[in-house]
Amino acid sequence: MRQIYLDYNATTPIAPHVRDAMKVFLEQYHGNPSSAHSMGRVCSEAMEDARGHVAAAIGAEREEIVFTSGGTESNNLALKGVLLRNAPSVDGHLIISALEHPAVSKPAEYLTRLGVAVTVVGCDKNGIVDPDDICRAIRPDTQLVSIMHANNEIGTVQPIREIAKICREHEVLMHTDAAQSLGKIPVNVNNLGVDLLSIAGHKFYAPKGIGALYVSQNVDLEPLIHGAGHEKGLRAGTENVPYIVALGAAALMAVRGLKTYGSRMVFLRDRLFAQLHNAIGPSLTINGGHDPRLPNTLSVNFPGVVASQLLARVPELCASTGSACHATGSTLSDTLRAIGLHPNVGTGTVRLSLGWHTSEEEIDRAASLLLGAWEAMT
């Protein structure tokens, strides 16, 4: 049975070029990049080259990139690093949105236990946060605003530039979780105006377990991991050179892939929706269907069925009933609740997310499988 993979927002395969780049550092160059000998220098130079590639991909400076284990650690470092930098005195105010991934909402919840005040702003029915709501939420003690760049479930892209402008006017730091963005939509820290930005390698064809946090040169953070002075003292521990090299190679590809595959993913995404909608009719609804949104993401609500049961009937199709990072079950995710989706509708939500090399044949086959399963259940 040939698998059709339409779950790229959950994770991507490692690209062959990325695998080749990291292979030599798995098999041949195994030195510690802090060592002064030749093997160490080779690894250190490769790591700094990768840092440059990541920086260039998001319009940052090389020294503003901190390597982490992935998007979750990057988000934790951003939030806790700002709000805990005056420890043992912990107070202040943090603003997030109701759409945030648990990698942001859970650290925010933890910070409340330490004495930080947290405000959660809502969104409209399309999943867009109103910058005016952020402005109204800012208080004299607000230290950080964290709003995701693009939503992992419904694909909506937030007005980060406008929100960041408001933050600058109030002298508040701005962080965005851009784990879903790189390689799909333009990501430039200067255009966005953010102080902190998180990326996750396995969302753009690098391995799981590697990511980075952009930290503007004017931002001081409290480290999460204390030890030796790796990563400018912000992330102690010997660096994972093969994975860092892989992240650099993937970042180079992401910039090229955006130009090459962006419009193609839009075409295939819309082709998939058209086939489903033409067969089912207006009772098939879409979540976050208005631009701006990710070119590869389609979140639709199949009427009269439970999404998990629908997908169980098409085992050759790899897709999701929502965010892959949420527990299984029929309860609505935070994102679907935030946009006001009725539970009776949300139980039929399927997220279909495409990759650079998804084919028209796969799209047509996926549509046929889903429609066949839906017709058999209704």
C-alpha positions in Angstrom: 0.0 0.0 0.0 1.6 3.3 -1.1 1.4 6.0 1.5 0.2 9.5 0.7 1.8 11.9 3.1 -0.1 15.1 3.8 1.1 15.9 7.3 4.0 18.2 6.6 3.0 20.6 9.3 3.6 17.9 11.8 7.0 17.0 10.4 8.9 16.8 7.2 11.3 14.2 5.9 15.0 14.9 5.9 15.9 16.3 2.5 18.6 14.2 0.7 20.8 17.3 0.4 20.5 17.9 4.1 21.3 14.3 4.9 24.4 14.4 2.7 25.6 17.6 4.5 25.3 16.1 8.0 26.6 12.6 7.0 30.3 13.6 7.0 29.9 15.0 10.5 28.4 11.7 11.7 31.0 9.5 10.1 34.2 11.4 9.8 34.4 14.7 11.7 33.4 14.0 15.2 35.4 16.6 17.1 34.2 18.9 19.8 33.8 22.3 18.3 35.4 23.9 21.4 38.6 21.9 20.9 41.6 23.7 19.5 42.9 20.8 17.4 42.2 20.4 13.7 39.2 18.1 14.1 37.6 20.6 16.5 38.3 23.5 14.2 36.7 21.8 11.3 33.5 21.2 13.3 33.6 24.8 14.7 33.9 26.3 11.2 31.1 24.1 9.9 28.9 25.1 12.8 29.6 28.8 12.2 28.9 28.4 8.5 25.5 26.9 9.4 24.9 29.8 11.8 25.5 32.1 8.9 23.1 30.2 6.7 20.3 30.3 9.3 20.9 34.0 9.9 20.8 34.8 6.2 17.5 32.9 5.7 15.8 35.2 8.2 17.6 38.4 7.6 19.6 38.3 10.9 23.2 38.7 11.9 25.3 35.5 12.5 25.8 36.4 16.2 22.0 36.7 16.7 21.4 33.0 16.2 21.3 30.6 19.2 21.1 26.9 18.3 18.6 24.9 20.4 17.0 21.4 20.3 14.0 22.7 18.4 11.0 25.0 18.4 9.8 24.1 21.9 13.2 24.9 23.5 13.4 28.1 21.5 10.0 29.3 22.7 10.8 28.4 26.3 14.1 30.3 26.1 12.4 33.3 24.7 9.6 33.5 27.2 11.4 32.4 30.3 14.6 34.1 29.3 12.8 37.5 29.3 10.5 37.0 32.2 13.1 35.4 34.5 16.0 37.7 33.8 15.4 39.6 37.0 15.2 36.5 39.2 14.9 35.9 42.1 12.4 38.7 41.7 9.8 37.4 39.2 6.9 39.6 38.2 5.8 41.5 35.1 3.3 40.9 32.4 3.2 38.6 29.4 0.8 38.7 26.4 0.1 35.7 24.2 -2.8 34.7 21.9 -5.4 32.0 22.2 -4.0 30.4 19.1 -0.5 29.6 20.5 1.1 26.2 20.3 1.5 24.5 23.7 5.2 25.3 23.3 4.2 28.9 24.1 1.0 28.5 26.1 2.5 25.9 28.6 5.6 28.0 29.4 3.2 31.0 29.9 1.1 28.9 32.3 4.2 27.9 34.2 5.3 31.5 34.5 2.0 32.4 36.1 2.9 30.0 39.0 6.0 32.1 39.6 4.2 35.4 39.8 4.0 36.6 36.1 0.7 38.0 35.0 -0.4 36.6 31.6 -3.1 38.0 29.3 -4.5 35.8 26.5 -5.9 37.8 23.6 -8.5 36.3 21.2 -8.8 36.3 17.5 -11.6 36.6 14.9 -13.4 33.7 13.2 -10.6 33.4 10.6 -7.9 33.1 13.3 -6.4 36.6 13.0 -5.3 38.5 16.0 -6.3 42.2 16.0 -3.3 44.4 16.7 -5.6 46.8 18.5 -6.3 44.1 21.0 -2.6 43.8 21.7 -2.4 47.5 22.2 -5.3 47.5 24.7 -3.7 44.6 26.6 -0.3 46.2 27.1 0.3 47.5 30.6 3.1 49.5 32.3 4.6 46.2 33.5 4.3 44.3 30.2 7.7 42.8 29.3 7.0 40.6 26.3 4.4 39.9 23.7 4.5 36.5 22.0 2.3 35.9 19.0 2.9 33.0 16.5 3.7 33.9 12.9 1.7 31.2 11.2 -0.7 28.8 12.8 0.1 25.1 12.6 -3.5 23.9 12.4 -5.4 26.3 10.1 -2.5 28.2 8.5 -3.4 31.8 9.2 -0.6 34.3 9.2 -0.7 37.0 11.8 0.0 40.7 11.3 3.3 40.5 13.2 4.8 43.6 11.7 1.8 45.7 12.9 1.9 44.1 16.4 5.7 44.6 16.7 5.3 48.3 15.8 2.9 48.7 18.7 5.3 46.8 21.0 8.2 49.1 20.0 6.1 52.2 20.7 5.5 50.9 24.2 9.1 49.6 24.6 7.9 46.0 25.0 9.8 43.1 23.5 8.2 41.1 20.8 8.6 37.3 20.1 7.1 35.2 17.4 7.0 31.5 17.0 7.8 31.0 13.3 8.2 27.2 13.4 5.7 26.8 10.5 6.9 29.7 8.4 10.4 29.1 7.0 10.3 27.6 3.5 6.6 28.5 3.1 6.3 32.2 3.4 8.9 35.0 3.7 10.6 35.3 7.1 12.7 38.4 7.8 13.2 39.6 11.3 13.8 43.2 10.2 10.7 43.4 8.1 8.7 41.8 10.9 10.3 44.0 13.5 10.6 41.3 16.1 13.2 40.9 18.9 13.0 37.2 19.2 12.0 34.5 16.7 11.8 30.7 17.0 12.4 28.1 14.2 12.2 24.3 14.2 14.3 22.3 11.8 12.0 19.4 11.3 9.4 21.7 9.8 11.6 22.5 6.8 13.4 19.2 5.9 16.0 19.1 8.7 16.1 16.4 11.4 14.0 16.4 14.5 15.9 17.7 17.5 17.4 20.9 16.1 16.2 24.5 16.0 17.3 28.0 16.7 16.2 31.2 18.4 16.9 34.6 16.9 17.9 37.0 19.7 18.3 40.6 18.7 21.6 42.1 19.9 19.8 44.5 22.2 18.0 41.7 24.2 19.3 40.1 27.4 18.0 36.7 28.3 18.3 34.4 31.4 19.6 31.0 30.1 17.5 27.9 30.7 20.5 25.6 30.8 23.5 26.7 32.9 27.0 25.4 32.4 29.9 26.4 30.1 29.7 29.4 27.8 28.3 27.7 24.7 26.1 29.8 22.4 27.1 33.1 24.0 26.3 31.6 27.4 22.6 31.2 26.5 22.6 27.4 25.8 25.2 25.4 27.7 26.3 22.0 26.4 28.5 20.7 23.6 26.8 21.6 20.3 25.2 18.9 18.2 27.4 19.6 15.1 25.8 17.2 12.6 22.3 18.5 13.3 23.5 22.1 13.3 25.1 21.5 9.9 21.8 20.0 8.7 19.9 23.0 9.9 22.2 25.3 8.0 21.7 23.2 4.8 18.0 23.2 5.3 17.9 27.0 5.8 19.7 27.5 2.5 17.1 25.2 0.8 14.2 27.0 2.5 14.9 30.3 0.8 15.2 28.6 -2.6 12.2 26.4 -1.9 10.0 29.4 -1.2 10.6 30.7 -4.7 10.4 27.4 -6.4 7.5 25.7 -4.6 5.3 28.4 -3.0 2.9 29.0 -5.9 2.8 25.3 -6.7 1.7 24.4 -3.2 -1.1 27.0 -3.4 -2.3 25.5 -6.7 -2.3 22.0 -5.2 -3.9 23.1 -1.9 -6.7 24.8 -3.8 -7.1 21.8 -6.2 -7.6 19.5 -3.2 -10.2 21.8 -1.6 -12.1 22.2 -4.9 -12.4 18.5 -5.4 -13.7 18.0 -1.9 -16.0 21.0 -2.0 -17.4 20.2 -5.5 -18.4 16.7 -4.3 -19.7 17.5 -0.8 -21.0 21.1 -1.3 -21.2 24.0 1.0 -21.6 21.8 4.1 -17.8 21.2 3.8 -16.4 24.3 5.5 -12.9 25.6 5.7 -11.0 27.0 8.7 -8.8 30.0 8.3 -9.7 30.1 4.6 -9.0 33.8 4.0 -5.5 35.1 3.1 -3.0 35.6 4.4 -2.4 31.9 5.2 0.2 29.3 4.6 0.3 28.1 1.0 0.4 24.4 2.0 -2.3 24.2 4.7 -5.9 23.1 4.3 -8.1 22.7 7.4 -11.6 21.5 6.5 -14.6 20.2 8.4 -16.3 17.1 7.0 -20.0 17.2 7.9 -21.7 14.4 9.8 -18.5 12.4 10.6 -15.8 12.1 13.3 -12.5 13.0 11.7 -10.5 10.3 13.4 -13.0 7.6 12.2 -12.8 9.1 8.7 -9.1 8.9 8.5 -9.1 5.4 10.0 -10.9 4.3 6.9 -8.1 5.5 4.6 -4.9 4.1 6.3 -2.9 4.9 3.2 -3.4 8.6 3.8 -1.2 10.3 6.5 -3.1 13.4 7.7 -4.2 14.9 11.0 -7.4 15.7 12.8 -5.8 18.9 14.1 -2.4 19.7 15.7 -0.3 16.6 16.0 1.0 18.0 19.3 -2.5 17.7 20.9 -3.8 14.7 22.6 -6.0 12.4 20.5 -9.7 12.5 21.1 -12.8 14.4 20.0 -12.3 17.6 22.0 -11.6 20.7 20.1 -8.0 22.0 20.0 -7.2 25.4 21.4 -7.1 26.9 17.9 -10.5 25.6 16.9 -12.0 26.8 20.1 -10.3 30.2 19.6 -12.0 30.7 16.2 -15.4 29.8 17.7 -15.9 26.6 15.8 -18.9 24.7 17.1 -17.9 21.3 18.6 -20.3 19.4 16.3 -18.5 20.9 13.3 -15.0 20.6 14.8 -15.2 16.9 15.4 -15.0 16.5 11.6 -11.9 18.7 11.2 -9.1 17.3 9.1 -5.8 19.1 8.5 -4.1 18.4 5.2 -0.7 19.9 4.8 1.4 19.6 1.7 5.1 19.5 1.0 7.4 20.7 -1.7 7.2 17.5 -3.6 3.6 16.6 -3.2 2.3 15.6 -6.6 -1.0 16.2 -8.4 -1.5 12.5 -8.5 -1.3 12.3 -4.7 -3.7 15.2 -4.3 -6.3 13.6 -6.6 -5.9 10.2 -4.9 -6.2 11.8 -1.5 -9.4 13.6 -2.5 -10.8 10.3 -3.9 -10.0 8.4 -0.8 -11.5 11.0 1.6 -14.7 11.3 -0.5 -15.1 7.6 -0.7 -14.7 7.2 3.1 -17.1 10.1 3.8 -19.8 8.8 1.5 -19.6 5.4 3.1 -20.1 7.0 6.6 -23.0 9.3 5.7 
